[in-house]
Amino acid sequence: MSQLLVVGNWKMNGSEATVAALLGEMVSAVQTPGVDVAICPPYVHLGQAVKAVASSFIAVGAQDCSSQTSGAYTGEVSPVMLFDIGCRWVILGHSERRQYHGESDALVAAKLAAAVEAGLSPIVCVGETREQRESGKAESVVAKQLVGALRNHAGIESLVIAYEPVWAIGTGLTASPQEAQAMHAHIRSVLEGIAGVDAVASRLLYGGSVKADNARELFAEEDIDGALVGGASLVASEFLSIVGAGST
Ligand code: PGA
């Protein structure tokens, strides 16, 4: 199994002062983590974050990017710009992007191709809603999102998929380790069927109310290779405990 990856998704939170405080605490605590660690602040704080984590083990990612490289796209941020300022990761297709900004699988696929071309490592989010789970469609929804997002994939060396059931995001409800493992095994089998994707080497993160007290049992599952952490990544001690749970 590859090294675990723990990613903090700060969403639309923070100020210069809180970013400095949070990263100051994390940089001094994360010495030789034994897991890969990345944090994804809002765009406006990325430059500050890259400087704050320089010469530490923490990498920086963005929460989204444009499918375009440059030009007349008001309000957009290109993956080339993100790489240029020192970002190495980008979250794509988060359910909040899909829900509030109408992002389709086709757009996620276009963003993924642009991100990979720019040198970023994508973290592609998939996950079903509560209604889809209750009507027995969770696996087919996730398979469709995967196949849709990876349709333009171009030699992604470090593919990362984040399974985030929509009903577990920010709700305090977590998929049980068994439910998450079952979906992760399904995701790996779908990846096996996509030409050019190395399903074994791909890292599958679980996201949705991951906390210090449930991370260890999630990481114990065979196909869970890390976590995408929202709310708990805004509290240094919580996030560091999740990193710690992956290190031992
Ligand atoms: P949460 O968010 O940990 O606050 O549930 C996870 C995410 O949306 O990535």
Residues whose N, C-alpha, C, O or C-beta is under 5 A from the ligand:
A	BS01	PGA	N9 A168 I169 G170 T171 G207 G208 S209 V210 L228 V229 G230 G231 A232
